[in-house]
Every structure is written in C-alpha cells, then in structure tokens.
Amino acid sequence: MPGRVKLSEYSEVTGMKKIISLVVLLVGLLAATSVFAVEQQRAGFIVYDYSGNMEAEDYKSFRTVTRWAYRFPYYVLLEGKDVAAARDVLGQRVIDRKELLQAAEADNLDVVVLVRLYDFLEFIDTSRSGMENGPIVRIDACGDLIVYRRDSGKVLVDKVNEREFYDLGNHKTPGEIFKWRLSDLVNRMEGRELIR
C-alpha cells in the first residue's frame, strides 16, 4: 500500500528527529553558557592577618558579607591561589590606585576586596574589673578595608581603629566590628542599601 510507512522507516525517522532535537538543545545550552560566562565579573577577596589572631570563623564571615555584594550569577568570588598574583602586589604596607590596578590586572579581576588586620584582639581585663559591674572586656580592632573597581577606578577605604573597654556581655567582638564595616563598604561601592 502506497500510504503506509514501514516500521523500520518510522523508527529511523523518529530516531533522526530525536538526534536533531538533542543537537539543537545542546547548541542552545552551549550558547547560553558562553553568553553567561562573558557577563560574569571576577571579584578577588584578599585577607592579610598581621595580628595572627583571626580564626577561620572570622574569615568565613568576612567572605560571606563580601559574597552578599558580589554574588553569583553576576560575579565569581575568587580567593586563595586564584588571587595569588594580586596578593603578591598588595603585600606592602602602603598601597595606592597604581598597586590596586596592578593587582586587578595580575589576576584579571574586576573588583578587589582587601582586608588587612593589624590588631584583632578580645580579652578580659581583670585588673580593671570592679566588684559592682563585673569583668571588663578590652577590644582591639585595627585594620584597613579597601574595595577597588577596575572599570571606574573607584576606591573606597575604611580605616578601622577601635580600642575600647566594655562590660562583659555588652561588647562586639573584633570579628563583628570588621564584618559589618566591610559589609557597609562593599554595599556603598555597589550603590546598594546598607544592611542593619
């Protein structure tokens, strides 16, 4: 009969349609992925702990607030060995726009977030404790927070210098002080609302 298709011919046609559909789907996914990769910017996160007192939890909290401003899918946050060349450039005590630009170019970064901790200490000072108020806590939080955008050349700097005595239980840790100041700085750089 002329209008009928054999079963073997039908499965060949159906198989070809499936293969063509799969190829079209893969090409579409590859095109979308390549466009996505081009639009994603690179943010470098670099921390220097000159005090030797920073803990892993402090580092994670600094990284978390940075990630809030520079988040996926618009940014990829690079740290550690991915920003080793930038880290080498920024290892000196005094830096300016030239060094920040060099650091950004060294690792092809669009944004550089730099945290430098000089004093990072919290301890109970029993010599100043009174009988009425209980123990006194001394907080030393000193350092520099710097955010740099390569496209505009804009630099924001926050110099943290807090040395205070507080009643036990009524104080912020050095990690909290740096965390929220860094959060404010990266959000100001990106023109976003300040958290808190």
Backbone hydrogen bonds, N-H to C=O, Kabsch-Sander energy under -0.5 kcal/mol:
donor,donor_aa,acceptor,acceptor_aa,energy
4,R,1,M,-0.7
10,Y,6,K,-2.2
11,S,7,L,-2.2
12,E,8,S,-1.5
13,V,9,E,-2.2
14,T,10,Y,-2.7
15,G,11,S,-2.3
16,M,12,E,-2.2
17,K,13,V,-2.3
18,K,14,T,-2.2
19,I,15,G,-2.2
20,I,16,M,-2.7
21,S,17,K,-2.5
22,L,18,K,-2.4
23,V,19,I,-2.5
24,V,20,I,-2.5
25,L,21,S,-2.3
26,L,22,L,-2.5
27,V,23,V,-2.5
28,G,24,V,-2.3
29,L,25,L,-2.3
30,L,26,L,-2.6
31,A,27,V,-2.4
32,A,28,G,-2.3
33,T,29,L,-2.5
34,S,30,L,-2.4
35,V,31,A,-2.0
36,F,32,A,-2.2
37,A,33,T,-2.5
38,V,34,S,-1.6
39,E,35,V,-1.6
40,Q,36,F,-1.2
41,Q,74,Y,-3.1
43,A,41,Q,-0.5
43,A,76,V,-2.6
44,G,111,V,-3.3
45,F,78,L,-2.9
46,I,44,G,-0.6
46,I,113,V,-2.9
48,Y,115,V,-3.0
50,Y,48,Y,-0.8
50,Y,117,L,-2.2
51,S,117,L,-0.6
59,Y,55,E,-1.9
60,K,56,A,-2.4
61,S,57,E,-2.0
62,F,58,D,-2.2
63,R,59,Y,-2.5
64,T,60,K,-2.4
65,V,61,S,-2.0
66,T,62,F,-1.6
67,R,63,R,-2.5
68,W,64,T,-1.6
69,A,65,V,-0.9
70,Y,66,T,-2.5
71,R,69,A,-0.7
74,Y,71,R,-1.1
75,Y,71,R,-1.8
76,V,41,Q,-2.4
78,L,43,A,-3.4
78,L,76,V,-0.6
82,D,79,E,-1.7
83,V,80,G,-1.5
84,A,81,K,-1.2
87,R,83,V,-2.4
88,D,84,A,-1.9
89,V,85,A,-1.5
90,L,86,A,-2.1
91,G,88,D,-0.8
92,Q,89,V,-0.5
95,I,93,R,-0.5
100,L,96,D,-2.1
101,L,97,R,-2.8
102,Q,98,K,-2.4
103,A,99,E,-2.7
104,A,100,L,-2.4
105,E,101,L,-2.5
106,A,102,Q,-2.3
107,D,103,A,-1.3
108,N,105,E,-0.6
109,L,104,A,-3.3
110,D,42,R,-3.0
111,V,42,R,-1.8
112,V,148,Y,-2.6
113,V,44,G,-3.1
114,L,112,V,-0.6
114,L,146,I,-3.4
115,V,46,I,-2.6
116,R,144,D,-2.9
117,L,48,Y,-2.9
118,Y,116,R,-0.5
118,Y,142,C,-2.9
119,D,142,C,-1.9
121,L,140,D,-2.8
123,F,138,R,-2.1
125,D,123,F,-0.5
125,D,136,I,-2.9
126,T,124,I,-0.9
128,R,125,D,-0.8
130,G,134,G,-1.0
134,G,130,G,-1.2
136,I,125,D,-0.6
137,V,166,Y,-3.6
138,R,123,F,-3.3
139,I,164,E,-2.9
140,D,121,L,-2.8
141,A,139,I,-0.5
141,A,162,E,-3.1
142,C,119,D,-2.5
143,G,160,V,-2.5
144,D,116,R,-2.2
145,L,158,D,-2.2
146,I,114,L,-2.8
147,V,156,L,-2.4
148,Y,112,V,-2.4
149,R,154,K,-2.2
150,R,110,D,-2.5
150,R,148,Y,-0.5
153,G,149,R,-1.8
156,L,147,V,-2.5
158,D,145,L,-2.6
160,V,143,G,-2.5
160,V,158,D,-0.7
162,E,141,A,-2.9
163,R,161,N,-0.5
164,E,139,I,-1.9
166,Y,137,V,-2.7
168,L,135,P,-2.1
170,N,167,D,-2.3
177,I,173,T,-2.2
178,F,174,P,-2.5
179,K,175,G,-2.4
180,W,176,E,-2.3
181,R,177,I,-1.7
182,L,178,F,-2.6
183,S,179,K,-2.2
184,D,180,W,-2.1
185,L,181,R,-2.1
186,V,182,L,-2.6
187,N,183,S,-1.9
188,R,184,D,-2.2
189,M,185,L,-2.2
190,E,186,V,-1.6
191,G,188,R,-1.0
192,R,187,N,-3.1
